[in-house]
Amino acid sequence: MPSRIHPSRLSLLAFALVLAISAPLALAAPGGAKNSQAKAAAPAPVQADIVDTAVQAGQFKTLAAALQAAGLVDTLKGKGPFTVFAPTDAAFAALPAGTLESLLNPENRDKLVAILTYHVVPARLGSADVSTMDAATTVQGGRLAIARSGDALMVNDAHVVGADVMASNGVIHVIDKVLIPGG
């Protein structure tokens, strides 16, 4: 019988991942002690990478936990460029019961990697670029169908519900469904 991760352990894993990734950002954030003297204009803050940007958004805790379980965090913190079609926590919650827990088991890592890399295109594609395409090849090797109907942008059968979340190494487009290769 396959082992399952209890939902409370999954939440704890996601919380630990968020803390591990965001703690260095909080420590480096400006605004500790207030300086009463006038300051020269500060340089623009360095834009966070794909992973840090997703964690800061707050709606990708499950995606962050899955990236950690798949060993893909360092890859998506790399140079890129990447376009990530990022499913929200609600999109992961809509998967059939037990699916996510099964995917997070170490023996299913290859399947999890395939699913997650199916959400990543190795290029920086803003919504203006994506909306002119009819397909995109993913890091996993599969092709995503892209369609536009009025103001709605679809990737396979997922709606893009948020676009152009810029990161230092790419861009995130928020989708409302987990994309499954060949599914």
Backbone as a chain_set.jsonl record, in Angstrom:
{"seq": "MPSRIHPSRLSLLAFALVLAISAPLALAAPGGAKNSQAKAAAPAPVQADIVDTAVQAGQFKTLAAALQAAGLVDTLKGKGPFTVFAPTDAAFAALPAGTLESLLNPENRDKLVAILTYHVVPARLGSADVSTMDAATTVQGGRLAIARSGDALMVNDAHVVGADVMASNGVIHVIDKVLIPGG", "coords": {"N": [[0.848, -1.177, 0.0], [0.684, 2.187, -0.945], [2.467, 4.804, 0.701], [1.046, 7.675, 2.222], [0.967, 11.218, 2.362], [-0.084, 12.941, 5.035], [-2.592, 15.487, 5.086], [-2.069, 17.533, 6.994], [0.677, 17.284, 7.349], [1.514, 17.924, 4.798], [0.78, 20.608, 4.672], [2.471, 21.57, 6.645], [4.932, 20.985, 5.45], [4.783, 22.68, 3.207], [4.659, 25.15, 4.54], [7.152, 25.149, 5.848], [8.828, 25.178, 3.627], [8.185, 27.667, 2.505], [9.108, 29.341, 4.542], [11.843, 28.668, 4.533], [12.658, 29.517, 2.015], [11.891, 32.201, 1.941], [12.955, 33.43, 4.21], [15.703, 34.383, 3.976], [15.186, 36.556, 2.334], [13.61, 38.226, 3.928], [15.407, 38.91, 5.924], [17.211, 40.429, 4.495], [15.74, 42.531, 3.687], [15.062, 46.032, 3.296], [14.539, 48.655, 5.76], [14.816, 48.239, 8.443], [16.028, 49.809, 10.917], [14.885, 53.095, 11.295], [15.979, 55.915, 9.51], [16.467, 59.164, 10.273], [17.598, 61.136, 8.791], [17.75, 62.717, 5.585], [17.803, 60.664, 2.736], [19.781, 59.675, -0.063], [18.491, 58.896, -3.309], [17.497, 55.581, -3.405], [18.842, 52.667, -5.004], [17.007, 50.804, -7.48], [15.152, 47.997, -6.3], [16.46, 44.66, -6.465], [14.985, 42.443, -8.645], [13.113, 39.587, -7.687], [13.722, 36.038, -8.2], [12.022, 33.436, -10.142], [11.073, 31.426, -8.292], [11.187, 32.72, -5.736], [9.508, 34.889, -6.271], [7.075, 33.568, -6.746], [6.645, 32.414, -4.212], [6.396, 34.734, -2.655], [4.02, 35.7, -3.662], [2.022, 34.23, -2.449], [-0.079, 32.501, -3.216], [0.796, 30.129, -4.15], [1.665, 27.983, -2.572], [1.413, 25.189, -2.577], [2.492, 24.558, -5.078], [5.122, 25.42, -4.621], [5.889, 23.572, -2.621], [5.71, 21.227, -4.111], [7.669, 21.708, -6.073], [9.915, 21.66, -4.448], [9.828, 18.986, -3.525], [10.267, 17.717, -5.934], [12.808, 18.456, -6.516], [13.363, 20.737, -8.008], [13.702, 23.38, -7.329], [16.227, 24.743, -7.282], [16.793, 24.747, -10.015], [14.762, 26.437, -11.084], [15.489, 28.733, -9.847], [17.614, 29.395, -11.217], [19.465, 30.848, -14.021], [17.718, 30.971, -16.291], [16.109, 32.089, -19.305], [12.713, 31.654, -18.063], [9.315, 30.773, -18.601], [6.637, 30.336, -16.609], [3.728, 28.587, -16.244], [1.772, 28.812, -13.769], [0.038, 26.86, -11.539], [-2.472, 27.613, -9.164], [-2.907, 27.281, -5.552], [-5.549, 26.486, -5.216], [-6.01, 25.252, -7.669], [-4.405, 22.96, -7.45], [-5.75, 21.796, -5.31], [-8.061, 21.002, -6.549], [-7.451, 18.681, -7.877], [-8.039, 15.142, -8.313], [-8.923, 13.299, -5.354], [-6.236, 12.302, -3.309], [-4.338, 12.382, -5.349], [-2.335, 14.453, -5.369], [-0.976, 13.891, -2.967], [0.013, 11.361, -3.58], [1.725, 11.995, -5.74], [3.678, 13.438, -4.402], [5.121, 11.56, -3.049], [8.284, 9.986, -2.676], [8.795, 7.825, -4.464], [7.389, 8.523, -6.71], [8.644, 10.592, -7.925], [9.726, 11.051, -10.549], [7.437, 11.224, -12.136], [6.226, 13.46, -10.975], [8.177, 15.412, -11.554], [7.941, 15.412, -14.359], [5.326, 16.409, -14.663], [5.532, 18.967, -13.454], [7.581, 20.21, -14.993], [6.255, 20.339, -17.353], [4.808, 22.593, -17.139], [6.519, 24.635, -17.683], [8.126, 26.812, -19.903], [11.011, 27.228, -21.83], [11.788, 30.119, -22.121], [11.383, 33.703, -22.063], [8.286, 34.78, -21.965], [5.978, 37.154, -22.3], [2.526, 38.096, -21.733], [1.638, 39.336, -24.066], [3.243, 38.116, -25.975], [2.553, 35.381, -25.636], [-0.149, 35.43, -26.298], [-0.139, 35.595, -29.044], [0.615, 33.184, -29.951], [0.067, 29.74, -30.96], [0.86, 27.437, -29.837], [3.262, 26.074, -27.499], [6.439, 24.767, -26.715], [7.401, 22.789, -24.016], [9.69, 22.514, -21.172], [9.608, 19.898, -20.386], [9.183, 18.666, -22.772], [6.804, 18.29, -24.008], [3.957, 19.728, -25.761], [2.17, 22.701, -25.3], [-1.095, 23.702, -25.897], [-2.252, 26.783, -27.052], [-4.714, 29.219, -26.84], [-6.82, 31.949, -27.712], [-9.701, 33.654, -26.83], [-11.626, 36.241, -27.24], [-11.144, 38.162, -24.432], [-10.137, 36.11, -22.971], [-7.491, 33.915, -22.233], [-6.227, 30.8, -22.94], [-4.468, 27.926, -21.848], [-3.857, 24.852, -22.856], [-6.453, 23.289, -21.268], [-6.715, 25.123, -19.273], [-7.43, 28.242, -17.747], [-5.816, 31.369, -18.071], [-5.455, 33.258, -15.369], [-4.12, 35.292, -14.267], [-1.605, 37.399, -15.368], [1.751, 38.055, -16.547], [3.5, 38.266, -14.25], [6.33, 39.41, -13.302], [9.708, 38.293, -13.023], [13.184, 38.044, -12.055], [14.389, 36.13, -13.639], [12.534, 35.383, -15.52], [9.038, 34.942, -16.273], [5.821, 34.693, -14.758], [2.718, 33.199, -15.348], [-0.441, 32.979, -14.097], [-2.449, 30.154, -13.624], [-5.583, 28.319, -13.614], [-5.711, 25.585, -13.324], [-4.129, 22.411, -12.936], [-1.801, 21.303, -15.229], [-1.602, 18.348, -17.084], [0.674, 16.251, -18.615], [-0.066, 14.867, -21.771], [-2.65, 14.583, -21.032]], "CA": [[0.0, 0.0, 0.0], [1.555, 3.357, -1.003], [2.351, 5.712, 1.836], [0.435, 8.959, 1.88], [1.328, 12.341, 3.209], [-1.274, 13.484, 5.668], [-2.732, 16.91, 4.719], [-1.417, 18.438, 7.945], [2.109, 17.234, 7.066], [1.71, 18.655, 3.549], [0.735, 22.032, 5.017], [3.697, 21.857, 7.372], [6.0, 20.987, 4.448], [4.655, 23.908, 2.424], [5.022, 26.261, 5.414], [8.604, 25.103, 6.044], [9.45, 25.598, 2.378], [8.013, 29.117, 2.39], [10.047, 29.97, 5.48], [13.22, 28.436, 4.092], [12.952, 30.304, 0.826], [11.676, 33.63, 2.12], [13.684, 33.991, 5.352], [16.822, 35.244, 3.571], [14.659, 37.806, 1.776], [13.154, 39.073, 5.021], [16.58, 39.431, 6.617], [17.891, 41.403, 3.655], [14.811, 43.599, 3.31], [15.35, 47.318, 3.911], [13.493, 49.181, 6.63], [15.052, 47.863, 9.833], [16.014, 51.026, 11.712], [14.52, 54.281, 10.519], [16.998, 56.946, 9.48], [15.757, 60.438, 10.221], [18.236, 62.02, 7.827], [17.33, 62.509, 4.203], [18.652, 59.712, 2.036], [19.852, 59.771, -1.52], [17.597, 57.923, -3.939], [18.005, 54.213, -3.329], [18.746, 51.959, -6.276], [15.822, 49.954, -7.614], [15.409, 46.689, -5.706], [16.692, 43.565, -7.401], [13.777, 41.651, -8.815], [13.271, 38.214, -7.221], [13.631, 35.013, -9.233], [10.713, 32.787, -10.297], [10.655, 30.744, -7.067], [10.928, 33.713, -4.691], [8.33, 35.656, -6.688], [5.91, 32.715, -6.509], [6.446, 32.298, -2.768], [5.913, 36.028, -2.174], [2.64, 35.907, -4.117], [1.149, 33.649, -1.436], [-1.103, 31.582, -3.712], [1.487, 29.004, -4.784], [2.318, 27.179, -1.533], [1.458, 23.791, -3.008], [3.469, 24.501, -6.163], [6.446, 25.516, -4.002], [6.165, 22.292, -1.97], [5.926, 20.243, -5.174], [8.981, 22.001, -6.658], [10.903, 21.177, -3.481], [9.798, 17.519, -3.556], [10.795, 17.277, -7.23], [14.198, 18.884, -6.654], [13.419, 21.72, -9.094], [13.835, 24.752, -6.824], [17.478, 25.344, -7.767], [16.666, 24.954, -11.465], [13.936, 27.619, -11.347], [16.185, 29.895, -9.303], [18.737, 29.582, -12.125], [19.506, 31.978, -14.952], [16.562, 31.045, -17.179], [14.8, 32.583, -18.884], [11.611, 30.714, -17.966], [7.924, 31.183, -18.472], [5.972, 29.31, -15.813], [2.275, 28.627, -16.135], [1.748, 28.376, -12.378], [-1.266, 26.56, -10.951], [-2.69, 28.119, -7.813], [-3.214, 26.267, -4.543], [-6.902, 25.988, -5.518], [-5.902, 24.331, -8.805], [-3.917, 21.685, -6.916], [-6.801, 21.236, -4.46], [-9.096, 20.449, -7.421], [-7.038, 17.373, -8.386], [-8.75, 14.045, -7.633], [-8.45, 12.976, -4.009], [-5.074, 11.435, -3.208], [-3.397, 12.562, -6.453], [-1.198, 15.259, -4.945], [-0.237, 13.148, -1.953], [0.73, 10.302, -4.294], [2.802, 12.61, -6.518], [4.719, 13.93, -3.507], [5.891, 10.436, -2.532], [9.571, 9.874, -3.375], [8.777, 6.856, -5.564], [6.708, 9.124, -7.864], [9.362, 11.838, -8.247], [9.844, 11.239, -12.004], [6.126, 11.674, -12.639], [6.062, 14.828, -10.49], [9.07, 16.251, -12.361], [7.348, 15.538, -15.696], [4.163, 17.304, -14.579], [5.966, 20.339, -13.166], [8.32, 20.776, -16.127], [5.261, 20.562, -18.41], [4.298, 23.938, -16.892], [7.613, 25.582, -17.882], [8.624, 27.024, -21.261], [12.351, 27.805, -21.677], [11.863, 31.436, -22.766], [10.633, 34.75, -21.346], [7.133, 35.088, -22.804], [4.932, 37.948, -21.693], [1.19, 37.761, -22.242], [1.539, 39.794, -25.452], [3.868, 37.069, -26.785], [1.771, 34.15, -25.539], [-1.447, 35.586, -26.972], [0.025, 35.474, -30.497], [1.075, 31.824, -30.235], [-0.948, 28.691, -30.896], [1.446, 26.344, -29.059], [4.595, 26.307, -26.948], [7.106, 23.545, -26.282], [7.787, 22.895, -22.613], [10.937, 21.9, -20.736], [9.312, 18.46, -20.337], [9.206, 18.178, -24.143], [5.449, 18.305, -24.559], [3.487, 20.997, -26.327], [0.979, 23.304, -24.718], [-1.97, 24.389, -26.848], [-2.582, 28.125, -26.582], [-5.838, 29.766, -27.596], [-7.367, 33.199, -27.2], [-11.089, 33.889, -27.19], [-11.924, 37.531, -26.624], [-10.141, 38.509, -23.424], [-9.694, 34.899, -22.279], [-6.328, 33.212, -22.757], [-6.255, 29.419, -22.461], [-3.302, 27.071, -22.054], [-4.577, 23.577, -22.818], [-7.81, 23.593, -20.803], [-6.616, 26.009, -18.114], [-7.551, 29.678, -17.993], [-4.817, 32.255, -17.483], [-6.222, 34.144, -14.498], [-3.207, 36.374, -13.9], [-0.524, 37.364, -16.356], [2.888, 38.967, -16.489], [4.149, 38.435, -12.952], [7.72, 39.43, -13.747], [10.766, 37.856, -12.121], [14.492, 38.341, -12.628], [14.772, 35.109, -14.61], [11.406, 34.973, -16.352], [7.704, 35.486, -16.043], [4.814, 33.743, -14.29], [1.313, 33.406, -15.704], [-1.227, 32.21, -13.135], [-3.505, 29.362, -14.268], [-6.56, 27.788, -12.69], [-5.766, 24.134, -13.393], [-2.851, 21.731, -13.083], [-1.68, 20.716, -16.561], [-1.062, 16.992, -17.044], [1.155, 15.886, -19.961], [-0.835, 13.818, -22.439], [-3.963, 14.434, -20.388]], "C": [[0.892, 1.239, 0.0], [1.366, 4.234, 0.22], [1.788, 7.041, 1.352], [0.919, 10.018, 2.838], [0.041, 12.923, 3.738], [-1.37, 14.97, 5.335], [-2.059, 17.857, 5.696], [0.096, 18.439, 7.742], [2.426, 17.98, 5.784], [1.718, 20.152, 3.829], [2.003, 22.44, 5.748], [4.886, 21.917, 6.419], [5.975, 22.282, 3.638], [5.088, 25.117, 3.26], [6.54, 26.317, 5.614], [9.329, 25.574, 4.793], [9.354, 27.113, 2.211], [8.988, 29.832, 3.319], [11.483, 29.842, 5.003], [13.596, 29.32, 2.915], [12.868, 31.796, 1.105], [12.455, 34.24, 3.282], [14.866, 34.85, 4.933], [16.345, 36.572, 2.985], [14.247, 38.758, 2.884], [14.343, 39.687, 5.749], [17.269, 40.524, 5.815], [17.018, 42.6, 3.316], [15.169, 44.902, 4.005], [14.245, 47.701, 4.897], [13.668, 48.782, 8.076], [14.942, 49.095, 10.711], [15.721, 52.212, 10.809], [15.638, 55.312, 10.619], [16.269, 58.275, 9.321], [16.383, 61.412, 9.232], [17.738, 61.703, 6.426], [18.33, 61.581, 3.525], [18.674, 60.035, 0.558], [18.927, 58.701, -2.091], [18.252, 56.552, -3.924], [17.913, 53.554, -4.701], [17.498, 51.083, -6.292], [16.128, 48.582, -7.026], [15.612, 45.63, -6.792], [15.425, 42.721, -7.442], [14.06, 40.206, -8.385], [13.162, 37.232, -8.387], [12.231, 34.381, -9.235], [10.219, 32.184, -8.984], [10.303, 31.754, -5.981], [9.693, 34.551, -5.015], [7.059, 34.856, -6.429], [5.608, 32.602, -5.019], [5.864, 33.596, -2.212], [4.461, 36.279, -2.558], [1.635, 35.282, -3.155], [0.116, 32.654, -1.926], [-0.509, 30.343, -4.371], [2.214, 28.128, -3.758], [2.45, 25.721, -1.963], [2.462, 23.614, -4.136], [4.879, 24.544, -5.586], [6.824, 24.203, -3.325], [6.45, 21.214, -3.008], [7.289, 20.46, -5.843], [10.098, 21.491, -5.746], [10.976, 19.654, -3.539], [10.41, 16.972, -4.838], [12.257, 17.659, -7.429], [14.387, 19.943, -7.744], [13.615, 23.161, -8.631], [15.088, 25.418, -7.383], [17.424, 25.627, -9.266], [15.905, 26.244, -11.751], [14.474, 28.876, -10.669], [17.378, 30.235, -10.202], [18.521, 30.722, -13.098], [18.264, 32.092, -15.84], [16.957, 31.452, -18.572], [13.74, 31.476, -18.914], [10.283, 31.447, -18.046], [7.24, 30.044, -17.752], [4.477, 29.59, -15.828], [1.972, 27.979, -14.788], [0.337, 28.124, -11.868], [-1.336, 27.089, -9.518], [-2.896, 26.958, -6.844], [-4.595, 25.666, -4.805], [-6.874, 25.012, -6.686], [-5.398, 22.968, -8.342], [-4.986, 21.005, -6.065], [-7.906, 20.582, -5.295], [-8.704, 19.108, -8.049], [-7.842, 16.284, -7.671], [-8.102, 13.706, -6.296], [-7.282, 11.999, -4.064], [-4.013, 11.654, -4.281], [-2.156, 13.32, -6.005], [-0.339, 14.503, -3.936], [0.597, 12.051, -2.607], [1.924, 10.865, -5.059], [3.963, 13.061, -5.637], [5.539, 12.809, -2.862], [7.176, 10.284, -3.341], [9.557, 8.898, -4.554], [8.085, 7.398, -6.82], [7.392, 10.406, -8.332], [9.444, 12.088, -9.75], [8.541, 11.76, -12.606], [5.88, 13.129, -12.22], [6.926, 15.793, -11.296], [8.474, 16.472, -13.745], [6.167, 16.502, -15.682], [4.611, 18.747, -14.373], [6.71, 20.964, -14.341], [7.421, 20.973, -17.351], [4.636, 21.958, -18.276], [5.321, 25.027, -17.225], [8.048, 25.609, -19.344], [9.987, 27.718, -21.121], [12.534, 29.096, -22.481], [11.105, 32.422, -21.886], [9.512, 35.203, -22.274], [6.093, 35.878, -22.009], [3.588, 37.584, -22.301], [1.005, 38.228, -23.681], [2.151, 38.762, -26.398], [2.986, 35.824, -26.824], [0.476, 34.265, -26.339], [-1.345, 35.505, -28.493], [0.427, 34.062, -30.919], [-0.111, 30.855, -30.27], [-0.441, 27.468, -30.138], [2.809, 26.777, -28.535], [5.156, 24.967, -26.488], [7.657, 23.747, -24.879], [9.149, 22.269, -22.358], [10.778, 20.377, -20.708], [9.354, 17.84, -21.725], [7.847, 18.135, -24.801], [5.099, 19.672, -25.116], [2.217, 21.429, -25.615], [0.19, 23.966, -25.831], [-2.344, 25.738, -26.242], [-3.681, 28.682, -27.471], [-6.322, 31.046, -26.92], [-8.786, 33.334, -27.723], [-11.527, 35.162, -26.482], [-10.81, 37.905, -25.679], [-9.565, 37.283, -22.722], [-8.513, 34.255, -23.0], [-6.324, 31.835, -22.108], [-4.926, 28.744, -22.78], [-3.817, 25.66, -21.784], [-5.996, 23.891, -22.35], [-7.817, 24.439, -19.53], [-6.751, 27.46, -18.559], [-6.361, 30.404, -17.359], [-5.613, 33.298, -16.7], [-5.392, 35.305, -13.962], [-2.008, 36.284, -14.817], [0.582, 38.336, -15.986], [3.372, 39.291, -15.078], [5.64, 38.287, -13.245], [8.677, 39.007, -12.638], [12.102, 38.123, -12.811], [14.88, 37.354, -13.722], [13.597, 34.602, -15.454], [10.11, 35.634, -15.961], [6.771, 34.354, -15.62], [3.462, 34.173, -14.836], [0.519, 32.451, -14.805], [-2.335, 31.471, -13.872], [-4.378, 28.683, -13.207], [-6.674, 26.266, -12.695], [-4.35, 23.584, -13.502], [-2.85, 21.057, -14.452], [-1.011, 19.344, -16.441], [-0.603, 16.623, -18.456], [0.335, 14.725, -20.523], [-2.239, 13.661, -21.888], [-4.957, 15.431, -20.841]], "O": [[1.775, 1.349, 0.851], [0.251, 4.392, 0.719], [2.028, 7.466, 0.222], [1.239, 9.734, 3.992], [-0.823, 13.349, 2.971], [-0.348, 15.656, 5.3], [-1.527, 18.887, 5.281], [0.742, 19.469, 7.936], [3.481, 18.606, 5.677], [2.552, 20.885, 3.298], [2.548, 23.518, 5.509], [5.748, 22.786, 6.55], [7.013, 22.904, 3.411], [5.791, 25.999, 2.767], [7.142, 27.39, 5.559], [10.329, 26.286, 4.882], [10.325, 27.763, 1.823], [9.619, 30.813, 2.927], [12.251, 30.802, 5.064], [14.722, 29.811, 2.83], [13.665, 32.575, 0.582], [12.602, 35.461, 3.336], [15.037, 35.946, 5.467], [17.019, 37.593, 3.123], [14.501, 39.959, 2.8], [14.295, 40.85, 6.149], [17.85, 41.444, 6.39], [17.492, 43.572, 2.728], [15.541, 44.893, 5.179], [13.151, 47.137, 4.867], [12.749, 48.968, 8.874], [13.856, 49.397, 11.207], [16.246, 52.314, 9.7], [16.176, 55.548, 11.701], [15.541, 58.481, 8.35], [15.76, 62.411, 8.872], [17.357, 60.572, 6.124], [19.54, 61.698, 3.715], [17.725, 60.589, 0.003], [18.623, 57.714, -1.422], [19.39, 56.377, -4.36], [17.003, 53.853, -5.474], [16.999, 50.673, -5.244], [17.223, 48.053, -7.219], [15.025, 45.693, -7.872], [14.874, 42.341, -6.409], [15.125, 39.665, -8.685], [12.586, 37.55, -9.428], [11.372, 34.746, -8.433], [9.07, 32.405, -8.6], [9.239, 31.659, -5.369], [8.919, 34.885, -4.118], [6.07, 35.406, -5.944], [4.45, 32.685, -4.61], [4.946, 33.566, -1.393], [3.748, 36.994, -1.854], [0.504, 35.759, -3.055], [-0.525, 32.006, -1.099], [-1.207, 29.599, -5.061], [3.279, 27.588, -4.059], [3.485, 25.094, -1.736], [3.204, 22.632, -4.156], [5.745, 23.783, -6.019], [7.967, 23.761, -3.441], [7.332, 20.379, -2.81], [7.987, 19.493, -6.147], [11.102, 20.956, -6.219], [12.069, 19.09, -3.594], [11.002, 15.892, -4.837], [12.881, 17.236, -8.403], [15.462, 20.031, -8.337], [13.686, 24.07, -9.459], [15.021, 26.534, -7.899], [17.953, 26.638, -9.728], [16.345, 27.055, -12.566], [13.96, 29.971, -10.9], [18.066, 31.232, -9.983], [17.538, 31.459, -13.019], [17.806, 33.202, -16.112], [18.082, 31.168, -18.984], [13.844, 30.507, -19.667], [10.156, 32.592, -17.613], [7.257, 28.908, -18.225], [4.024, 30.678, -15.473], [1.922, 26.754, -14.674], [-0.469, 29.049, -11.772], [-0.364, 27.012, -8.767], [-3.04, 25.806, -7.255], [-4.787, 24.462, -4.633], [-7.634, 24.043, -6.696], [-5.901, 21.936, -8.786], [-5.117, 19.781, -6.091], [-8.612, 19.702, -4.802], [-9.536, 18.463, -8.687], [-8.279, 16.487, -6.538], [-6.887, 13.814, -6.134], [-7.33, 10.995, -4.775], [-2.894, 11.161, -4.141], [-1.037, 12.866, -6.243], [0.886, 14.484, -4.048], [1.749, 11.835, -2.233], [3.01, 10.285, -5.032], [5.111, 13.066, -6.082], [6.542, 13.079, -2.201], [7.158, 10.438, -4.562], [10.247, 9.13, -5.547], [8.187, 6.79, -7.886], [6.794, 11.209, -9.048], [9.252, 13.221, -10.191], [8.551, 12.63, -13.477], [5.388, 13.932, -13.012], [6.465, 16.869, -11.68], [8.495, 17.592, -14.255], [6.023, 17.321, -16.59], [4.118, 19.651, -15.048], [6.491, 22.135, -14.653], [7.786, 21.694, -18.28], [4.003, 22.443, -19.214], [5.03, 26.213, -17.069], [8.307, 24.567, -19.946], [10.107, 28.69, -20.375], [13.341, 29.149, -23.409], [10.282, 32.023, -21.062], [9.75, 35.919, -23.246], [5.411, 35.325, -21.146], [3.527, 36.842, -23.281], [0.288, 37.583, -24.446], [1.641, 38.551, -27.498], [2.704, 35.28, -27.892], [0.055, 33.305, -26.984], [-2.364, 35.36, -29.167], [0.562, 33.781, -32.11], [-1.159, 31.121, -29.682], [-1.217, 26.563, -29.829], [3.425, 27.711, -29.048], [4.432, 24.136, -25.938], [8.302, 24.756, -24.594], [9.697, 21.579, -23.218], [11.734, 19.652, -20.984], [9.538, 16.63, -21.858], [7.744, 17.961, -26.016], [5.845, 20.639, -24.961], [1.316, 20.628, -25.365], [0.754, 24.717, -26.627], [-2.707, 25.824, -25.068], [-3.594, 28.626, -28.697], [-6.235, 31.19, -25.701], [-9.042, 33.15, -28.913], [-11.769, 35.163, -25.275], [-9.647, 37.96, -26.08], [-8.606, 37.402, -21.959], [-8.534, 34.075, -24.218], [-6.406, 31.712, -20.886], [-4.339, 28.961, -23.84], [-4.166, 25.312, -20.656], [-6.679, 24.693, -22.986], [-8.808, 24.464, -18.799], [-6.249, 27.851, -19.613], [-5.955, 30.084, -16.242], [-6.34, 34.108, -17.274], [-5.912, 36.191, -13.283], [-1.456, 35.203, -15.019], [0.387, 39.29, -15.232], [3.624, 40.451, -14.751], [6.144, 37.176, -13.414], [8.474, 39.328, -11.466], [12.143, 38.395, -14.01], [15.624, 37.708, -14.638], [13.666, 33.518, -16.032], [10.084, 36.729, -15.399], [6.91, 33.214, -16.063], [3.104, 35.35, -14.795], [0.793, 31.251, -14.77], [-3.076, 32.072, -14.651], [-3.964, 28.501, -12.062], [-7.623, 25.713, -12.138], [-3.475, 24.218, -14.092], [-3.783, 20.33, -14.795], [0.018, 19.2, -15.78], [-1.398, 16.674, -19.394], [0.079, 13.736, -19.837], [-2.943, 12.712, -22.235], [-6.098, 15.419, -20.381]]}, "num_chains": 1, "name": "protein.A"}
